[in-house]
Amino acid sequence: MMTTIKLPPPQTDLAFPLMNAFALRRTRRKWLDETISEQEISNLLWAACGITRPKTKRAKSRRTVPSACNSQEIRVYVAMESGLFLYYETLHQLEEIHSEDIRQDIGTQKMMRSAPLGLVYVADFLRMKSIFFKNDEQKMFTAAADTGFISQNVYLYCAAAGLSTAILGLVNRSKLHKRMWLGEHQTIVYTQVVGRSL
Ligand SMILES: Cc1cc2nc3c(=O)[nH]c(=O)nc-3n(C[C@H](O)[C@H](O)[C@H](O)COP(=O)(O)O)c2cc1C
């Protein structure tokens, strides 16, 4: 049976000066051998692309990040020791994809494999229905920009929460694609590792 992890509500009133977060934001490639708590994962994923305005009869939901035509085409997958999970932001929960530990394939640099948490930003082209997306190249440009917003939110939360993080372009995408059981309409844009700072 597939596991569902119902995350605790994000601590949206957590205080940390925004300007300090900008000043402290850094790519850090070292971390303690410690797990990240469910509360931290909740905060981190909500910062990444949580819902700030639920959908109504007339309007689609809104996230903490913008996306072209509000496509919300980037899905965040979470690789942990216990398996691979997909974040469902509307329910604020994680759904298990499978129970394999795929963190060694998050990046090609050896040091990245020891990170407690791997995030994978996957573009779902089926969600890019607007007539403005004329071809796959335009979809890729958009997906890359939209991933950047998500990644930066994760960077800023990490800066505020004493976590180390690095976005990764050095990824064997075809290998990871297979290990994640993704379909043809899904493309891995970037990955990002997270751990507790030394
Ligand atoms: C799109 C992108 C891809 C990156 N890929 C990697 C990577 O594969 N491995 C890595 O160690 N750092 C990677 N980085 C991190 C950069 O090396 C880092 O942001 C840069 O050295 C500036 O450091 P700072 O983020 O601390 O300001 C990447 C950054 C970006 C924006």
PDBQT file of the ligand as one rigid body, heavy atoms in Angstrom, charges set to zero:
ROOT
HETATM    1  C1  LIG A 201      20.710  26.660 -12.596  1.00  0.00    +0.000 C 
HETATM    2  C2  LIG A 201      21.781  26.346 -11.598  1.00  0.00    +0.000 A 
HETATM    3  C3  LIG A 201      22.387  25.093 -11.593  1.00  0.00    +0.000 A 
HETATM    4  C4  LIG A 201      23.361  24.781 -10.627  1.00  0.00    +0.000 A 
HETATM    5  N1  LIG A 201      23.916  23.534 -10.624  1.00  0.00    +0.000 NA
HETATM    6  C5  LIG A 201      24.789  23.195  -9.645  1.00  0.00    +0.000 A 
HETATM    7  C6  LIG A 201      25.314  21.878  -9.577  1.00  0.00    +0.000 A 
HETATM    8  O1  LIG A 201      24.996  20.979 -10.368  1.00  0.00    +0.000 OA
HETATM    9  N2  LIG A 201      26.197  21.585  -8.587  1.00  0.00    +0.000 N 
HETATM   10  C7  LIG A 201      26.572  22.517  -7.650  1.00  0.00    +0.000 A 
HETATM   11  O2  LIG A 201      27.377  22.158  -6.785  1.00  0.00    +0.000 OA
HETATM   12  N3  LIG A 201      26.095  23.770  -7.683  1.00  0.00    +0.000 NA
HETATM   13  C8  LIG A 201      25.194  24.138  -8.654  1.00  0.00    +0.000 A 
HETATM   14  N4  LIG A 201      24.658  25.405  -8.685  1.00  0.00    +0.000 N 
HETATM   15  C9  LIG A 201      25.010  26.364  -7.613  1.00  0.00    +0.000 C 
HETATM   16  C10 LIG A 201      25.974  27.456  -8.116  1.00  0.00    +0.000 C 
HETATM   17  O3  LIG A 201      27.243  26.909  -8.286  1.00  0.00    +0.000 OA
HETATM   18  C11 LIG A 201      25.940  28.595  -7.109  1.00  0.00    +0.000 C 
HETATM   19  O4  LIG A 201      24.666  29.177  -7.084  1.00  0.00    +0.000 OA
HETATM   20  C12 LIG A 201      26.974  29.656  -7.447  1.00  0.00    +0.000 C 
HETATM   21  O5  LIG A 201      28.293  29.147  -7.269  1.00  0.00    +0.000 OA
HETATM   22  C13 LIG A 201      26.806  30.909  -6.610  1.00  0.00    +0.000 C 
HETATM   23  O6  LIG A 201      26.858  30.589  -5.227  1.00  0.00    +0.000 OA
HETATM   24  P1  LIG A 201      25.687  31.051  -4.252  1.00  0.00    +0.000 P 
HETATM   25  O7  LIG A 201      24.425  30.324  -4.662  1.00  0.00    +0.000 OA
HETATM   26  O8  LIG A 201      26.117  30.660  -2.883  1.00  0.00    +0.000 OA
HETATM   27  O9  LIG A 201      25.522  32.533  -4.411  1.00  0.00    +0.000 OA
HETATM   28  C14 LIG A 201      23.732  25.754  -9.668  1.00  0.00    +0.000 A 
HETATM   29  C15 LIG A 201      23.122  26.998  -9.682  1.00  0.00    +0.000 A 
HETATM   30  C16 LIG A 201      22.140  27.301 -10.616  1.00  0.00    +0.000 A 
HETATM   31  C17 LIG A 201      21.473  28.650 -10.574  1.00  0.00    +0.000 C 
ENDROOT
TORSDOF 0
